[in-house]
Amino acid sequence: MEFLEKGLLVNRCVGRVMTRLDGSRRSFGTGFMISPRLLLTNWHVLKTKEVAANSTVEFQHAPNMDVRQPTRRGYAAFEAQMKS
């Protein structure tokens, strides 16, 4: 498989995490799927179960690109199972 084809395949697992900090302010981070039900991200992105419960992850997000963008897929309501 060519390098760019591998990159496109792996890109499907990377998502933009959007958190609601106080009901109106938003914060963004990234994460990636390491299994069909498990997203890996840094602690500063989802510090608490409450923040995770009010967050969404959007896959296939590519701002400022001049290529045709695929349909974005957003997922809400992280399960509050946090591992440290």
C-alpha positions as CSV (number, residue, x, y, z in Angstrom):
1,M,0.0,0.0,0.0
2,E,1.3,3.4,-0.9
3,F,2.2,6.0,1.8
4,L,-0.7,8.4,1.0
5,E,-3.2,5.6,0.9
6,K,-2.1,4.5,4.3
7,G,-2.5,8.0,5.6
8,L,-6.1,8.2,4.2
9,L,-6.9,5.0,5.9
10,V,-5.5,6.0,9.3
11,N,-7.1,9.5,9.1
12,R,-10.6,7.9,9.5
13,C,-9.7,7.1,13.1
14,V,-8.6,10.6,14.0
15,G,-11.3,13.0,15.4
16,R,-11.7,16.6,16.7
17,V,-13.1,16.6,20.2
18,M,-15.3,19.6,21.1
19,T,-16.1,20.2,24.8
20,R,-18.6,22.6,26.3
21,L,-16.8,24.3,29.2
22,D,-19.7,26.3,30.7
23,G,-22.6,25.8,28.4
24,S,-21.5,28.4,25.9
25,R,-17.7,28.4,25.6
26,R,-16.2,25.6,23.5
27,S,-12.8,24.1,23.6
28,F,-11.2,21.8,21.0
29,G,-8.7,18.9,21.1
30,T,-8.0,15.8,19.2
31,G,-8.2,12.1,19.8
32,F,-8.1,8.8,17.9
33,M,-9.9,5.5,18.0
34,I,-7.8,2.6,19.2
35,S,-10.8,0.2,19.1
36,P,-14.4,0.4,17.9
37,R,-15.5,1.8,21.3
38,L,-12.3,3.4,22.8
39,L,-11.1,6.9,22.0
40,L,-7.6,7.9,23.2
41,T,-6.9,11.6,23.9
42,N,-4.8,13.7,26.3
43,W,-5.9,14.4,29.9
44,H,-6.2,18.2,29.2
45,V,-8.8,17.5,26.6
46,L,-11.2,15.6,28.8
47,K,-10.2,16.2,32.4
48,T,-13.4,14.9,34.1
49,K,-16.3,12.6,33.5
50,E,-18.6,15.7,33.4
51,V,-16.6,17.3,30.7
52,A,-16.6,14.1,28.7
53,A,-20.3,13.7,29.1
54,N,-20.8,17.2,27.5
55,S,-18.4,16.6,24.6
56,T,-18.6,15.4,21.0
57,V,-16.1,14.0,18.6
58,E,-16.2,14.8,14.9
59,F,-14.5,12.5,12.4
60,Q,-13.4,13.5,8.9
61,H,-12.9,17.2,9.9
62,A,-10.6,19.0,7.5
63,P,-10.9,22.8,7.6
64,N,-9.3,25.1,5.0
65,M,-8.7,22.3,2.4
66,D,-9.5,22.9,-1.3
67,V,-10.6,19.2,-1.8
68,R,-14.1,17.9,-1.7
69,Q,-14.8,17.0,1.9
70,P,-16.5,13.7,2.8
71,T,-19.6,13.8,5.0
72,R,-18.6,14.6,8.6
73,R,-19.7,12.3,11.3
74,G,-20.2,13.6,14.8
75,Y,-20.7,11.4,17.9
76,A,-22.0,12.6,21.2
77,A,-22.2,11.5,24.8
78,F,-19.0,9.8,25.7
79,E,-19.5,7.0,28.2
80,A,-18.1,8.2,31.5
81,Q,-15.5,5.5,31.7
82,M,-12.2,7.2,32.1
83,K,-8.9,5.4,32.5
84,S,-5.8,6.9,33.9
